[in-house]
Amino acid sequence: MQVGIRNSSAIAPVKIDEEKLKRSFINFCVKNGTGTPASAAAEFDATAIGNTVATLSSFIDSRRRHSGVVCFSAVPDSIRMWSYYADSHQGICVGYKSTFGPFIAAMKVNYMNPEEPLDLMDALSTDPAMLADHVSLRKASEWDFEKEYRLCVGDLESNPRLLPFKAEAIEEIRLGAQIKDDFRQKVINAVKQMPHKPKLIQVCCDPNHFVLTETILSV
């Protein structure tokens, strides 16, 4: 079975400081004995190295276009998410076992509004892992209610936009409160054909308390 991958166009911003990049190049040349500060600075300004900022920016943009994320939530009973992502409660919510691949590799999203874009050179000089965390696992704090986890997938140019997994990884399937009868029956029939039958749950809206209720169905 497979889950879909979406482009990671909403990842957090990164900035590249040309002066910091130049200083880093100069320090590298001096440390390795390949030039003096003055000669290294002149080389940076006179060669294509001076265009590295534009090159790096282009590379980051390209990676954004050709990489993707698979998004999950730890909250299956959010009225807002059923409205946003499940066609106003007409869809389904599939729950996966986090002990199965590839879901075991999903990482928790950090909800934080950065004061300014992450400085690439600062990140590379202090903690390169922070770059991946900031770019791929950062989301605006107002989305905290989603309790999101992400799988980051690269190289969408050569790989299909689908991520395979074993059917046994499906632990439960929730049917939306407004699901259409024909779609509901198709899901039930599909579950009946599965050798490992996941738990099937009917979701309903409680109009008196504005919450979702759940009923386990027999298949």
Secondary structure, DSSP 4 states (H G I P E B T S, - for coil): -EEE-EE-TTPPPEE--HHHHHHHHHHHHHHTTS--HHHHHHHHHHSGGGGHHHHHHHHHHHHHHH-EEEEEES-TT-HHHHHHHTTTTTSEEEEE-TTSTTGGG-EEPEE---SSPEEHHHHHHH-HHHHHHHHHSEE-GGGGGG-EEEEEE--TTTS-SEEE--GGGEEEEEEPTT--HHHHHHHHHHHHH-SSPPEEEEEEEETTTTEEEEEEEP-
